[in-house]
Amino acid sequence: MAPARIAGVAMWMSGYVHGKAGNTMVDTEKSHANAEKIAAYCKSNADATLASAVGAVFK
């Protein structure tokens, strides 16, 4: 998947998780950094699901 698409999916997932938690604020710098962490995790753990990657990155 292209890096821009990976970042977009990771930021969407972050928004979803934060929205479910009632946090509607968007910190674009933090979101970008978190997207990069999730992308790196997924590259290193190709069999992981996106949900498990988010869980592992944000323990």
C-alpha positions as CSV (number, residue, x, y, z in Angstrom):
1,M,0.0,0.0,0.0
2,A,1.3,3.5,-0.8
3,P,2.7,5.4,2.2
4,A,0.1,8.2,1.8
5,R,-2.8,5.6,1.9
6,I,-1.3,3.9,5.0
7,A,-1.1,7.2,6.8
8,G,-4.7,8.0,5.8
9,V,-6.0,4.7,7.1
10,A,-4.1,5.0,10.3
11,M,-5.4,8.6,10.9
12,W,-8.9,7.4,10.2
13,M,-8.5,4.6,12.7
14,S,-7.1,7.0,15.3
15,G,-10.1,9.3,14.7
16,Y,-12.5,6.4,15.1
17,V,-10.9,5.3,18.4
18,H,-10.8,8.8,19.8
19,G,-14.4,9.4,18.7
20,K,-15.6,6.3,20.4
21,A,-13.9,7.5,23.6
22,G,-15.7,10.9,23.3
23,N,-12.5,12.9,22.4
24,T,-13.5,15.0,19.4
25,M,-10.3,17.1,19.3
26,V,-7.8,16.6,16.5
27,D,-4.1,17.1,17.1
28,T,-2.7,16.9,13.6
29,E,0.9,16.6,14.6
30,K,0.2,13.9,17.1
31,S,-2.1,12.1,14.6
32,H,0.6,12.1,11.9
33,A,3.2,10.8,14.4
34,N,0.8,8.1,15.5
35,A,0.0,7.1,11.9
36,E,3.7,6.6,11.3
37,K,4.0,4.4,14.4
38,I,1.1,2.3,13.3
39,A,2.5,2.0,9.7
40,A,5.9,0.9,11.1
41,Y,4.2,-1.7,13.3
42,C,2.3,-3.1,10.4
43,K,5.4,-3.3,8.2
44,S,7.2,-5.2,11.0
45,N,4.1,-7.4,11.7
46,A,2.6,-8.2,8.4
47,D,0.1,-10.7,9.8
48,A,-1.3,-8.3,12.4
49,T,-4.7,-6.7,12.0
50,L,-5.1,-3.0,12.0
51,A,-7.0,-3.2,15.3
52,S,-4.2,-5.2,16.9
53,A,-1.6,-2.8,15.6
54,V,-3.5,0.1,17.2
55,G,-3.8,-1.8,20.4
56,A,-0.1,-2.7,20.4
57,V,1.1,0.9,19.6
58,F,-1.2,2.6,22.2
59,K,-0.8,0.2,25.2
